Amino acid sequence: MWGSESGIVYGAMNLTEVFGMFRSSTLTLVAIAALATPGTAQIMVPRGGLAAQSNAPRLLVANPFTTSAADSAAAVEIGNGLRERMSRSVVGRDFNVISREQMNTALSEWGYPADAILNATTSKTFAIKTTARTVVQSTLAKNAQGLYTVTSRFVGTASTEPAGVTVSMTQAPGQKLEDLGSKTADLFRPAVRAIKDARACIEQAATNPEKAAESAQKAIKTVPNHGLAEYCLGALAASRDSVSEEAITHYRAATVGDPLAWEVHGQIAVIQQLRGDSAGAIQSFQTMLRLEPSNQLLRDQAFGLFARYGRPEAAEEVAEEGIRLDPANTDWYDLKSNACLQQEKFACAVTELERAYAVDSTRADTLFFKKIAAAARFGEDTVSFLKWTQIGAEKYPSEVSLTNELAKAFAMSGMPDSAVAASQRLMMLDETSVETLSFVTDLMAKRGFEDARKAIAFVPFYKANGTEDDWNTFGNIMVNAASAARTAEAREAQAELAQAVLDVGATNKAMTSYAGFFLAELDFATFSATSQSIRSSKSCEASREYLALVGRFMANARLAAESENEAIKNFGAQYLPYEASETEAANQLITQNCR
């Protein structure tokens, strides 16, 4: 759940929720991307030998994540070194490290390439899929001398373990990449020894807080500022006093031991909000965004908090800082675009998404195109709206939403033929797209009755898939266009548009009476002249045509006679008394001439 009646928000599952020490009436707790523990996850292990080699819990060592494709090979080499050293000497009998071969088999099962480079969120999800209780996640950076720095995190996959231990190592000149990975793995030896005690605090906290605290202290003695142990102590303190300074002290210590533990900053933010420390809460949420810029649920919470505290630009500041430090990471541009959208700064949102596309167009998925299209449309930037819907619909031709937006973009850009073509494509993809057709039809009609005529092609789709309301909406647009055609003395257009009102099945009498009038009016001169000349005709074909004309004219006159407009009503009503006699005369001529 997101948000709370008290208005207090944060970005992590609170350990005290697990302990059951806060009641929901006091504080609504929020879970961002809470993940099932391996013991409860109902996930099938894929084929390929991931059955455990021992009773020890599984450990997944993911390849370091990098935003640079040029560094992918280096990331794999470093990952191999990390994985091999963890398996051969660091974890001992405490963990069963998933081998590279086993990992690649699992990656293949879930549609990833071998040695895939996964970000933190994806690698954690993948670890859970492989039933790993713990994961080593890393990131890779390169300095001006071309040497790599590896930042690695040893952390549990359960939602109750939001913090772990983070280490960092920079490559020495001439050092092989696998050796860099191995040396980084060595730094986790104390963390491996301490993890049981840290987890014991989590497991005992609800039933025996004192024993839990003792376990946490043991872990901290082995690894000072151990992230999970300090987090557990902070949650214990918060359970005794919801605005506890002691809790904040432990939470801050947890972020020293694990600077990547963004959820812990969420706990600090809760206390800051309870204390009325708006500046502190804003800073905590900014920190979380720095660590998790692509987490949409966190973004939503942060944007809401920033707006409530009168600092809507706070997220933009984080994004701009990220762009300066890492301009190749598209997550920062996406974060800024979302922040701009939240403030209805649509041109800004379009600009940032365009910058992201320029950095790496391969990452532009359907969501990217939906966002940039929405920003351009709401910002009334028809040029950008058309440009990006065309690119998106071409890349994802079966994506209904993009074809939907493309039809609107063509209509807004005054390109009726293209709008009709895109709409017809949409009709093939989605039988429920009547609302979009109404939008497109209305825009076309606003540009003139000639454009409106092109929308007559939609009548069969409206008839087959629309409701009575849809038929009347379409009919209203067509009857107004017919009126405009009548004013311009464009008789053929007047007839086609008025007939479309009836063909679509409009039921509103105000519309059908006008449509009937527009059609009867056009037939009147022919009807009047033919009713005299036909009497002396000897032609069978002419006699049949006259009978059809009588039927059509009188049907439209009846519709006109239902109008609330007196002139139109009288126009239609004056001819109805002649319907029977003219029909009889036409039938007699057919009998006489069609032998």
TIDREN-476504 format. One record per residue (C-alpha): residue in three letters; z, y, x. Coordinates in steps of 0.05 Angstrom, whole numbers, plus 5000, padded with zeros to 4 digits. Layout:
N
ALAZYX...
//
This chain:
595
MET500050005000TRP498750715023GLY502751335012SER509451394977GLU512951784923SER517252114976GLY510952335013ILE513051985077VAL507451635113TYR506551255177GLY501850775210ALA505450115222MET509149545189ASN516449735196LEU520749175226THR526349375179GLU521749175121VAL521848475149PHE529448515155GLY529948745083MET534649315100PHE530849885067ARG529849904992SER523150144965SER526550684924THR528851004989LEU522550955031THR515750675016LEU513450285076VAL506250235097ALA502449685132ILE496149845171ALA491749235183ALA497848775180LEU495848105209ALA498447425190THR502647055241PRO499446435270GLY504646015234THR502246245166ALA494846395177GLN490445925137ILE484645915186MET480445315204VAL479645205278PRO472145165294ARG468744565324GLY468544515399GLY475244295427LEU480244845409ALA485444315392ALA491644475433GLN492444115499SER500044165493ASN505344385444ALA505645075476PRO503045665435ARG496045885449LEU494346505489LEU487546845486VAL485247265545ALA479647715520ASN474548025566PRO476148755582PHE472949245533THR468249775558THR463850275521SER458650235577ALA453549675572ALA452449745648ASP459649515659SER459348905615ALA457948415671ALA463748695711ALA468248625650VAL466447885644GLU467947755718ILE474648115713GLY476147735649ASN474747075683GLY479547255739LEU484947455690ARG484146825648GLU484046345706ARG490246635739MET494046665673SER492245935661ARG493445655731SER499845995752VAL502446575710VAL504246265643GLY506645585668ARG508445145610ASP510045725563PHE502945805537ASN496545415529VAL491145895553ILE484545835515SER479145695567ARG472746085574GLU468745485548GLN473245415487MET473046165475ASN465446185477THR465045595429ALA469445975381LEU465446615391SER459146245373GLU462345955311TRP463846665286GLY457046955304TYR458747295371PRO454847195436ALA457946825494ASP462847255535ALA462847785480ILE466048455496LEU470848585438ASN475049205424ALA482549155413THR482249075338THR476748545339SER479848155397LYS486448125360THR483147875297PHE479247375338ALA485647135371ILE488647005303LYS482446625283THR483446175343THR490846095323ALA493146445387ARG500146725381THR499147205439VAL493147585466VAL491547945531GLN487248555515SER484248995569THR480149615577LEU475749805636ALA474550485667LYS470750695730ASN472651275775ALA468151745814GLN468151265873GLY465550705830LEU472050315830TYR474649995767THR481450085735VAL483749525689THR488949675636SER491549035605ARG496348905548PHE500348265534VAL502148285460GLY503347835401THR498347755345ALA503547755289SER504448395248THR511848375265GLU510248455339PRO506949135345ALA508849245418GLY508448845482VAL507649005556THR501949405587VAL500049415660SER494649755700MET491149625767THR485649975805GLN480649605847ALA481449665922PRO475249835963GLY471449195975GLN475748795927LYS471948275887LEU472248355812GLU475147665797ASP480647815847LEU482048465811GLY482948065748SER487447565783LYS491848095813THR492448435745ALA494647765714ASP500147705767LEU503248345739PHE504747965674ARG509447455706PRO515747825684ALA512847955615VAL511547205605ARG518847055624ALA521447595577ILE517347445515LYS521846905487ASP527947355488ALA524047935457ARG521647485402ALA528647215391CYS530747915373ILE525347955319GLU527147265292GLN534747385290ALA534948105269ALA535547985194THR540947445199ASN544747615263PRO543548335287GLU548548275344LYS545447655373ALA538547975363ALA540648575404GLU543348125459SER536647765463ALA532948435467GLN537448665524LYS535848025562ALA528448175556ILE529548895578LYS533448645639THR527348245659VAL522248785640PRO525149485635ASN522649845572HIS519749195545GLY515649435486LEU517548905435ALA524848875455GLU525649625451TYR521949635385CYS526749125357LEU532849525380GLY529850155349ALA528849805283LEU536049545284ALA538550255297ALA534150535241SER536850015193ARG543850295205ASP541651025203SER534751215178VAL534551855220SER537951555280GLU536951885348GLU538451205378ALA532550915341ILE527851455368THR530551325439HIS528850585434TYR522150715402ARG520251205457ALA522450695509ALA517950185475THR511950665485VAL513650715559GLY513349965567ASP507249925522PRO503550585519LEU498350265473ALA503450095419TRP500850595368GLU504850295311VAL511350475346HIS509351205342GLY508951085267GLN516350905267ILE517951545304ALA513751935253VAL517851645196ILE524251905225GLN521052575241GLN518852645169LEU525652465143ARG528552995188GLY523453515165ASP520453555234SER513253695214ALA511053895285GLY513753245313ALA510552825258ILE503853165271GLN504353015345SER506152285331PHE500052195286GLN495652535337THR498152035388MET496551465341LEU489551725331ARG488551775407LEU490351035412GLU486750805349PRO481151305335SER476950815293ASN482550565247GLN480350845180LEU486850705143LEU490651085198ARG485551645194ASP486651715119GLN494151755128ALA493652245186PHE488752705149GLY493452725089LEU499452885132PHE495853415171ALA493453755107ARG500453715076TYR503454055137GLY498154595140ARG494654325202PRO488154025176GLU484754145243ALA489653695281ALA485053095278GLU479153505304GLU483353695364VAL484552965381ALA477152805373GLU474853395417GLU479753185471GLY477052475468ILE469852715472ARG471553125534LEU474852535568ASP470051985546PRO463552265519ALA460351575517ASN465251315466THR462251415397ASP469051305363TRP470952025380TYR464852315346ASP466051885286LEU473352105283LYS471252835286SER466052735232ASN471252425186ALA476052995200CYS470553495182LEU468953115119GLN476253135099GLN475953895103GLU469153925068LYS465954195132PHE459653815118ALA455154125171CYS460353955224ALA460553235200VAL452953165204THR452853465274GLU458152985301LEU454752375271GLU448152605301ARG451552655369ALA454251945361TYR447351695344ALA444552045406VAL449751695450ASP448550995422SER443750895364THR444850135366ARG451750235335ALA448950585274ASP450650095218THR449850185143LEU456550555140PHE454051055191PHE447951215149LYS452051245085LYS456751755117ILE451452205147ALA447352185082ALA453452375041ALA455252945089ALA448253215087ARG447553165011PHE454253484995GLY452754015047GLU446154145011ASP442354025076THR436153705045VAL432453665112SER437953245144PHE439052855080LEU431852635077LYS431452495152TRP437452035155THR436151675090GLN429151515115ILE431651255181GLY437250855147ALA432850555093GLU427550365144LYS432850015187TYR436249685128PRO430849605075SER435049135031GLU441149595030VAL441349854958SER445650464972LEU440950735025THR434750634982ASN438650964926GLU440051574970LEU432851584995ALA430251654924LYS434952244913ALA432952554979PHE425552534962ALA426952844893MET431253394923SER425853534975GLY420453634922MET416653004939PRO415552684870ASP410652134890SER415351894945ALA421251954899VAL417751504848ALA415851004903ALA422950974929SER425650914858GLN420950334844ARG423449994906LEU430550114883MET428949814815MET426849174849LEU433349154890ASP438249344836GLU437649274761THR443749724751SER440650344784VAL439450714719GLU444251274738THR440351424801LEU433751434762SER436851944715PHE438752374774VAL431852314804THR428352444737ASP432553064724LEU431053344793MET423653214785ALA423553534716LYS427054154742ARG421154254789GLY416354274730PHE413253844675GLU407853574722ASP413153254766ALA416753014703ARG410452644682LYS411052204744ALA417851964720ILE414551664658ALA413451064703PHE420950924696VAL420550794621PRO420050034624PHE426049994671TYR430150444626LYS428250044566ALA429949384598ASN436349574635GLY439050204604THR443950344548GLU442850774487ASP446151344525ASP441351244582TRP435351254535ASN437751904504THR439052214573PHE431952054594GLY429352274526ASN432752944532ILE429553074600MET422652874574VAL422953284510ASN424753914549ALA419053774597ALA414353674537SER416654354511ALA414954674578ALA408054334576ARG406954604506THR408555314529ALA403455224585GLU398454944535ALA397954314576ARG396453864516GLU395453214553ALA402153294589GLN405453494524ALA403052854490GLU405052394547LEU411952694555ALA413352704480GLN411051984473ALA415651774530VAL421652004488LEU419651514434ASP417450954481VAL424150944518GLY427750844451ALA431551504445THR435751514381ASN438152234381LYS434652574322ALA434653254356MET430152944410THR425952484367SER424453034316TYR421953494370ALA417952924402GLY414952764334PHE413153504323PHE409853564392LEU405552954377ALA403953114305GLU402153814324LEU397053554374ASP394053074322PHE393953574266ALA387153884280THR383953194287PHE387352934225SER385453534184ALA378053514204THR377352764200SER380552704131GLN374453084103SER368852814145ILE370952084142ARG369452034068SER361952024081SER362351584143LYS359050904143SER362250694209CYS367050114210GLU369950324277ALA371051044254SER374450794191ARG379350374231GLU380750944279TYR382351394220LEU387250894191ALA390750874259LEU390651644261VAL393851684192GLY399351194212ARG400851564277PHE400552254248MET404852094188ALA410051724231ASN410752334276ALA410952794216ARG416752394187LEU420552484252ALA419153224251ALA421553264179GLU428453024203SER429353644247GLU434854144236ASN429854684256GLU427054934190ALA420055094217ILE419254404248LYS422354064187ASN417554424140PHE411554264185GLY412853524181ALA414953504108GLN408753854081TYR404253264100LEU408452684077PRO406252724004TYR399152554027GLU401051934066ALA399851434010SER393151723987GLU390351794058THR392551084076GLU389250814013ALA382851204027ALA382550934098ASN383450224074GLN377950304022LEU373250564076ILE374849964119THR373349504060GLN366949864047ASN364449944119CYS367049324155ARG363348754119
//
